[in-house]
Amino acid sequence: MKLKLTTMKEMSKSAATDLELVKAIQSEDRFVSEKAFNKLYKKYHDSMLFHFKKFIKDEEVAKELVLEAFMKVSTNLEKFNEETAVFSTWLFKLTQNLFIDRMRKKKEDVIHL
């Protein structure tokens, strides 16, 4: 079952703000786009870092994963579908997948040694 968000009224204020920022990031104006991306980064950085640190005790690795997650956001934002998820859900799913990929790679590295 997919969630369908058809109007801004159905979203929380935070989700509506995120959607406005996503649309600004996708704008042609580079200044507007970068400013919006920085706002999303600041909004979610600490919660993503906390999320990664629950599973990875090395804070530097957790910080690397946060940066990697935001790089993925910047390259995959066109895949975000506002009709099926709010931005924060999409972001944390991306974060979860990044963590899983990192663990798979780590496991492969151990097997090859």
N, C-alpha and C positions, 0 to 999 in steps of 0.2 A: 504494500500500500504506500503510495507516494503522497507526501504532503504538498498541497497546492496553495501557494500564497498568491492571491490575486490582487490584493490591495494593500497599501501601506497601513491601513487601519487594522489589518489582521496581524501585523507584526508588532513586536515590542518596540519601544523607542530606540533601544540599542540596535536592534536588527535593522530598523529603518535608517538609522544613521550610517550603519555599515554599508547598506545598499547604496546610499547616496555617495559614500566614499568610493565604493567600487566603480560606480558610474563615472565619478570624477577621474579616477585612475585611468579609465578607458578613454578619457577625452583626448582630443588632439592637442590641447594646450599642455605643453611639457611641465610648465611651472605648476599648474593646477594638479596635474597627474602626480608629480613628485610630492607635493604638499599633502595630497590625500593619502598616498602610500605611506608617508611618514606618520600620519595620524593613525592609520591602521596598525602600523608597526608598534608605535608607542602604546596603543590600546591593548594589544594582545601579547606583547613581548614577555611581560612578567608571568602571565598565566601559562604561556607556552613553556617558558623556562621551568616553572614549577612542575608542569606536567612531565617534562623530560627528566627532571631531577628525581621524580618518584621512582623511575626505572633505572636511571644511570647515575651512579654516585659521583662520577667525575664531572664537576661543574663546567670545566672547559669543553668537554665533549657535548654536554647539554647545550652550552652556548653555541657551539658549532652547528648543532642540529637546528636550533632556532633560526640561525642565519640561513641555513640550507632550506629550511621550510619557507622562509620568506622569499628566497630566490625562486623556489617552485611556485609560490603564489604569483610572483611577477611574470613568470613564463607560462603559467597555466590558468590565469584569471579568466580567459575567454571560455574555459570549460565550466566555470561556475554558472549554475542555472538557478536563478532566483525563484523559479516556480516550484522547485523540488526541495530546496533547503535554504535556510538562512546562512549568511556568510560564516558565522562562527562555527556552525556545524560542519560546513564544507572545510573550513580551515583546520579544525581539529581532526577530521577524518584524514586530511592530507598529512597532518602531523603524525597521526597514528601509523599511517602507511609508510611514512619516512622512517619511523622507528623500527617497524617490522623489517623493512628493507635493510636497515643498518644491522639488525641482528642476524638476518640471513647471510649477509656479507661476512660478518664476523665469524659465523659458523663455518662458512666456506673457507675462510682464511685458516681456521684451525684444522680443518680436514686436509687441506693442501700441505700443511707443514709436516 
